[in-house]
Amino acid sequence: MTEHKIPRATAKRLPIYYRYLNILLDADKTRVSSTELSDAVKVDSATIRRDFSYFGALGKRGYGYDVESLIKFFKKILNQDRLTSVALIGVGNLGHALLNFNFHQDGNVRISAAFDVKDSMANTVQSGVPIYPMTDLRKQLEEQQIEVAILTVPADVAQQVTDETVAGGVKGILNFTPLRITVPKGVRVQNVDLTNELQTLIYFLEHYNNLG
């Protein structure tokens, strides 16, 4: 993502800052303080200042941060100054929802190819995205030089599909399956377990419901 060596927690917050800065720009806001940013993104101002300090002097004491300058900086840091093509593997209910999701709204990302085992789905176009049979997975990943994939296949085939995806040159996987997939060194996985997140939310509601 960046040449700077920064903590993982900071890296996860950068897209949040970038998204809100774009909202400010749309509202014709020219500058913002760490306190204002803190109120909006629910991250304490000291943490925001520390996060920004990893990249040098991004603001001025008493002035705050220039919104447009920050957007340009984070756009480059987050590789939003170039189009990133992503593969969607598995076009079930969740896959369909992701096909219809407007990734361009918050970043320069597009799903350029999708793959599914169903014959009725293969060789069609859904939401403007071509759907290929799984037998073409490695070939298309290599030809289109896709390095990022979203995995929404059943858990029992997740590792097998992952192996084929990595063989096709993918370096980053957003894993929506409940299986914790294994990848070689140099390939990064981000796990998104919706069931786990929902169960965690319910647990906190049951056991930590006294917010006062």
N, C-alpha and C positions, 0 to 999 in steps of 0.2 A: 504494500500500500504506500509506503514512504521509506525514504532512506534514513529517516530519523529512527533511533531506537527508543521507543516509548512504551510505557506500561500498557498491558492488554486492556485494562479498564479505560484508560484514556482513549485508546484506539476505538473502542466501542462507542464512546461519546461523541467522537468527531462528526459522524453523520447526523446526529441530533442537532449539534450546533449549526451545521451546514444547512439543514432543512429550515430551522427557525430564522437564520440570517436571510434566506431567500424570501421568507414571509415578510420580514422587515423591509427588504428592498422593494417588494411589491406594494408595500404601504408607504413608499417614499421616505422611509426612515434612513437618515444618512449616517448616524452614529449610535452606538449603544454602549452602556456601561456593563460591567460584570454583574452588578446588582440587578439590572433590568433583565439581562440574559438569564440570571439565576431564577428569577421569578417565573420566567416563561418556560424554561426547560426542566425546572425542579431539580437543579444541581446547585449546591451551595457555591457562592461566589469565589470563595478561596480555592475550591477545586477547579473552577473554570480558569482562574488566573494561573494556577499551577499547570493545568493542561496546556494552556496557551504558551506558557513559559518554555516548554520543551522545544518550541519552534522559534525562539528568539523574541525580540521586542515587537509584538503585534499591535500594541496600543500605547497610549500616552497617559501618564498620571494626570488626573484632572480633566482629561478629554474623553477617555474611554477608547472604544474601538471604531474604526471606520468600517461601516457595513460592507461597502462595495469592495474595499481592499481585502477584508476577511473572506468574502465569498470567492474572490479570485484565488486567494491563497489556498483555501480548503478545496476548491474545485480541482486544483492541480494535485494537492496532496492525496485526495481521494480518487484521483484518476478520472474525474468527471469532465475533463477537458478533451476526452476522446470517447468514442462509442465503444462500449463493451458488449460483445455478443455472448449470450447465455443459452445453454441447452436445457430444455425441460425433459426429464426422463420419467415417463409415466403420466398419461393423460386421463386420469380418473376424475372423480369429483373435485378433489383438491387441485389437480393439474389443470382442469378447466378453469377454475377460479383464478389460478395464477396466470393463465393465458390472457385472461380478461383484465388483469391488474395493470394499471397504468404506471409502469416503472419509470417512464420518462418524466412523470410529475415531480419526482424528487431526485432524479439523477439521470445520467446519460447511459442508460442500460436498456437493452432490449432482448427479448427471447427471439432468437433467430431460427431455431430449429427445435422440434419436439419429437419424441419417440414413444411408440407404444406397441404392445404385442398384438393388439386386436387387429384382425384383418380389415374390419370395417372402418377402422380409424386410419390405417396406413395409407399413404399416398393421397391424403386429403389436405385441405387447408382450413384451419380453425382459427378464428380471430386474427386472420392475416398471417398466421404462422404455419409453415409446411410441416406436416406430420410424416415421419419416416418410420418404416418397420424397424424393430429392434436389431434385425440382422444387418442394418446399415449403420448402426451406432458408431462403431469405431471409424469407419470410412468417412462418414460425414463430419465427425469431430475433427479428424485430421485435415480434410479438405477445406473446411470452413475455419480452421485454426481457432476453435473454441476452447477456452481454458477454464471456463466456469460452468458448472452444471447444477441444476436443481433436481434433487432426487425425491420422487414421490411414488416409488414402486412398493409392492408388498414386501414385508420384512423378510420373508423366506427366500427372496431372490436379491435382496439389497446388496449383499456382499459380492455376489457374482456380477451384478450389474456395475457395482463400483469398480471391480477389477478391470472390466472391459472399458469403463469410462476413463480410468487412469491410463490404460494402454493406449487410448485415443488421444492422450496429451492433456487431459484436464488437470489443472493445478489447484482448483478450489471447488469444494462441493458443499452446497447448502442441503443438509440432510433432514428431510421431513419424516423419515421412517423411524420407528421406535428402536431399531437396531443400531448399536454403536459400531459403525463400520470401521474396518482396519485399512489404513492406507500407508504407502511407503513414505519415507522421509522426503520432504519437499512438497508434499500435497497437504493442503489445509482443509479441515472439515469444520463446518459450523452446524451444530445440531439444533433443530427446532422441533421440540416435542410438545405439540399442542395439548395432548392429553395430560402430560405431566404438569404443564403450566396451569391448566384448569383445576387439576386435583390439588395443586399447591395453593391456589387461590381459595378453594373451598375449605382447605385445612385452616388457613389463616382466618377465614371468616368464622369458623367454628371455635377456634382456640384463642384468637387474639381480637375478639370483636369489641372489646372495650377500648375504643380509640381515644377516650378522654384521659 
